[in-house]
Amino acid sequence: MRYFVLGAGYLCVALGVLGIFLPILPTTPFLLLASYLFYRSSHKAQQWLLGHKYLGSYIADFQIHKSIPLRVKIYSISMLWITILLSAFVVLDNWWLRIMLLAIATAVTIHILSFKTKKD
């Protein structure tokens, strides 16, 4: 069971990294889940994740401050809307898919903005 939980943790890390580049996938929730799964299965893996040069800050900022840095908010929301608008109006021709994508983008934007902004 320990190896299953450890494997699920690494899967969450992979999904979190993908979330950095794909605006529809959330980064922080996957990394927080990975941290929890590593806590339950491997102290070494958890320390690696928390000490990671790039990924560790996502977890630490959120766990300690329950906030998102302004630059991350701006980048996330900008990439989200650029990707969604290109998909909705360049790639798709179904009006109901466009509405669905715009609704998802709006919901994700509200979710991101609902967190406090970390002062740098």
C-alpha positions as CSV (number, residue, x, y, z in Angstrom):
1,M,0.0,0.0,0.0
2,R,2.9,2.3,0.8
3,Y,4.2,2.1,-2.8
4,F,0.7,2.7,-4.2
5,V,0.5,5.9,-2.1
6,L,4.0,6.9,-3.1
7,G,3.2,6.4,-6.8
8,A,0.0,8.4,-6.4
9,G,2.2,11.2,-4.9
10,Y,4.5,11.2,-7.9
11,L,1.5,11.2,-10.3
12,C,0.2,14.3,-8.4
13,V,3.6,16.0,-8.8
14,A,3.4,15.3,-12.6
15,L,-0.1,16.7,-12.8
16,G,1.0,19.7,-10.8
17,V,3.9,20.4,-13.2
18,L,1.5,20.0,-16.2
19,G,-0.7,22.5,-14.4
20,I,2.0,25.1,-14.7
21,F,1.7,25.0,-18.5
22,L,-1.9,23.9,-18.9
23,P,-4.2,26.5,-17.4
24,I,-7.1,24.1,-17.0
25,L,-5.2,21.9,-14.6
26,P,-4.6,23.4,-11.1
27,T,-1.0,23.3,-9.9
28,T,-1.2,24.0,-6.2
29,P,-3.9,21.5,-5.2
30,F,-2.0,18.7,-6.9
31,L,1.2,19.6,-5.2
32,L,-0.5,19.9,-1.8
33,L,-2.0,16.4,-2.4
34,A,1.4,15.1,-3.4
35,S,2.9,16.5,-0.2
36,Y,0.2,14.8,1.9
37,L,0.7,11.5,0.0
38,F,4.4,11.7,0.5
39,Y,3.9,12.5,4.2
40,R,1.9,9.2,4.4
41,S,4.4,7.1,2.4
42,S,7.9,8.6,2.2
43,H,9.6,11.3,4.4
44,K,12.4,11.5,1.9
45,A,10.0,12.2,-1.0
46,Q,8.2,14.8,1.0
47,Q,11.4,16.6,1.9
48,W,12.5,16.5,-1.8
49,L,9.2,18.1,-2.8
50,L,9.2,20.7,0.0
51,G,12.8,21.6,-0.8
52,H,12.4,21.6,-4.5
53,K,13.8,24.9,-6.1
54,Y,10.6,25.6,-8.0
55,L,7.8,23.4,-6.7
56,G,8.5,23.8,-3.0
57,S,7.5,27.5,-3.0
58,Y,4.0,26.7,-4.3
59,I,3.4,24.4,-1.3
60,A,5.1,26.6,1.3
61,D,3.4,29.8,0.2
62,F,0.0,28.2,0.3
63,Q,0.5,26.1,3.5
64,I,2.0,29.0,5.5
65,H,0.2,32.0,4.2
66,K,-2.9,30.6,2.5
67,S,-2.1,33.1,-0.3
68,I,-0.9,33.3,-3.9
69,P,1.8,35.8,-5.0
70,L,0.5,38.6,-7.3
71,R,2.8,37.6,-10.1
72,V,1.5,34.1,-10.0
73,K,-2.1,35.3,-10.0
74,I,-1.4,37.5,-13.0
75,Y,0.4,34.8,-14.9
76,S,-2.2,32.1,-14.1
77,I,-5.2,34.2,-15.1
78,S,-3.5,35.6,-18.2
79,M,-2.5,32.2,-19.5
80,L,-5.9,30.8,-18.6
81,W,-7.7,33.4,-20.6
82,I,-5.3,33.4,-23.6
83,T,-5.6,29.6,-23.9
84,I,-9.4,29.5,-23.4
85,L,-10.1,32.4,-25.8
86,L,-7.9,30.9,-28.5
87,S,-9.5,27.5,-28.0
88,A,-13.0,28.9,-28.0
89,F,-12.8,31.2,-31.0
90,V,-10.0,29.8,-33.2
91,V,-10.3,26.1,-32.7
92,L,-14.0,25.4,-31.9
93,D,-17.1,26.2,-33.8
94,N,-19.7,24.9,-31.5
95,W,-21.4,27.7,-29.5
96,W,-22.2,25.5,-26.5
97,L,-18.5,24.4,-26.2
98,R,-17.5,28.1,-26.3
99,I,-19.9,28.9,-23.5
100,M,-18.7,25.9,-21.5
101,L,-15.1,27.0,-21.8
102,L,-15.9,30.6,-20.9
103,A,-17.8,29.4,-17.9
104,I,-14.9,27.2,-16.8
105,A,-12.4,30.1,-17.2
106,T,-14.7,32.4,-15.2
107,A,-15.0,29.9,-12.4
108,V,-11.2,29.3,-12.3
109,T,-10.6,33.0,-12.3
110,I,-13.0,33.6,-9.4
111,H,-11.3,30.7,-7.5
112,I,-7.8,32.1,-8.0
113,L,-8.9,35.6,-7.0
114,S,-10.7,34.2,-3.9
115,F,-7.3,33.6,-2.3
116,K,-5.4,36.4,-0.5
117,T,-2.6,38.0,-2.5
118,K,0.8,37.4,-0.9
119,K,2.8,40.6,-0.4
120,D,6.4,40.1,-1.6
